[in-house]
Amino acid sequence: MTSFDIKRSTILVIILIIFTIQFRFHTASAITDAEEAASALANAERTVGEAYNATVNADQTGANISTLLTKLSDAGDELSAAETAYRQGDFNSTVTLARISSQVAEGVKADASQLGLEALGARYMNNWFKMVVSIVAVVTVGLGSFFIWRRFKKRHYQRVLNAKTEAVSHEL
Amino acid sequence: MNFKDYRTVFIASSLVLMLIAASPTLGLIIQFPSNAERFSELWVLGPDHSAKNYPFNVRVNESNSVFVGVNNHLGALSYYLIYVKFRNQTQPLPNATASEPSLLPPIFEFRAFVKDNEAWEAHVTFIISDVSLHNDSMSVNRMIINGKTLAFNSFAKFEAERNGFYYELLFELWLYDQGSRILTFNRRFVGIWLNVTAS
């Protein structure tokens, strides 16, 4: 083996080592990208689900959810775009879109809670008002009926008494 | 009518009036269950927004469109996912009876949040942008849906009887379950058949 051969072999080994390291780095980086994208997607899926649940709760308390629905649809569109990008292997876009979706969904969650609380307060007041109106109305009807009945009874007895008096005077 | 009869009529009338007066509060306590059937609708309409003129003979790089829609009759705001899948005649369809979706991976999707008794609709434009022919089989390699380029491979054998390569653009309806917090196949799917020609 000449010194030239040794030199050539050494260079070859160094190149091979560099290639191996680079390949490993790229593979690891690709795996990291895929894992990061999957994690961002899972997070967005969960957040959109929570935002939907919060919106349903707000809707059930009687809140006006029109604005929330528009935002929720935006979050859903971004999530769908992120899922499509993931299926196409575009992990950078996946992460970006999934994060946007999560952010919008977080906003929806916060707004839904606030709107839900406001609607609950308004509903509570409305229910109280209905109950007070009902109680007042029932008491009024009850008392009114009682007095009308008393008057009717009095008149009835009076009429019967008058009729009896007339009958007695006729007999006499 | 004697005095006792008058009294009975008067008490009955008073009670009816009292019930009417108490109705705002009674309405808060007594809830009548709805007998309405709970279900979701999924539909596909042609480009002129009717159930005709569906795209059928589809050429490469030619733009086609349909409308896909969902109607919510579930009694509350619902979260839907509509998967778009592309299959040949031999690939399995979803099994609605067993609640099993098609095993094919989706190529595109839509998410919709629909209030009770309301509908959602999307305009779907699609272009088959790349196909390759190998003897008696075709492979669709790329498709553009609503401006998004999607790379995949779907093979179909030439059908001598119908003289063409047949594919189905399939739409599957999934619904978010609040209890389990996951999206599940809602046993509804619709599709349109496409006779894909390379030129």
Chai-1 contact restraints between the chains, C-beta under 6 A:
chainA,res_idxA,chainB,res_idxB,connection_type,confidence,min_distance_angstrom,max_distance_angstrom,comment,restraint_id
A,G49,B,R181,contact,1.0,0.0,6.0,A-B,restraint_1
A,Y52,B,Y79,contact,1.0,0.0,6.0,A-B,restraint_2
A,N53,B,Q178,contact,1.0,0.0,6.0,A-B,restraint_3
A,V56,B,L77,contact,1.0,0.0,6.0,A-B,restraint_4
A,D59,B,L77,contact,1.0,0.0,6.0,A-B,restraint_5
A,L69,B,F113,contact,1.0,0.0,6.0,A-B,restraint_6
A,L72,B,F113,contact,1.0,0.0,6.0,A-B,restraint_7
A,S73,B,F113,contact,1.0,0.0,6.0,A-B,restraint_8
A,G76,B,R111,contact,1.0,0.0,6.0,A-B,restraint_9
A,S80,B,E109,contact,1.0,0.0,6.0,A-B,restraint_10
A,S80,B,R111,contact,1.0,0.0,6.0,A-B,restraint_11
A,E83,B,E109,contact,1.0,0.0,6.0,A-B,restraint_12
A,T84,B,F108,contact,1.0,0.0,6.0,A-B,restraint_13
A,N127,B,L28,contact,1.0,0.0,6.0,A-B,restraint_14
A,K130,B,P24,contact,1.0,0.0,6.0,A-B,restraint_15
A,K130,B,T25,contact,1.0,0.0,6.0,A-B,restraint_16
A,M131,B,T25,contact,1.0,0.0,6.0,A-B,restraint_17
A,V133,B,P24,contact,1.0,0.0,6.0,A-B,restraint_18
A,S134,B,A22,contact,1.0,0.0,6.0,A-B,restraint_19
A,S134,B,P24,contact,1.0,0.0,6.0,A-B,restraint_20
A,S134,B,T25,contact,1.0,0.0,6.0,A-B,restraint_21
A,A137,B,A21,contact,1.0,0.0,6.0,A-B,restraint_22
A,V138,B,M18,contact,1.0,0.0,6.0,A-B,restraint_23
A,V138,B,A21,contact,1.0,0.0,6.0,A-B,restraint_24
A,V138,B,A22,contact,1.0,0.0,6.0,A-B,restraint_25
A,V141,B,L17,contact,1.0,0.0,6.0,A-B,restraint_26
A,V141,B,M18,contact,1.0,0.0,6.0,A-B,restraint_27
A,V141,B,A21,contact,1.0,0.0,6.0,A-B,restraint_28
A,S145,B,S14,contact,1.0,0.0,6.0,A-B,restraint_29
A,W149,B,F10,contact,1.0,0.0,6.0,A-B,restraint_30
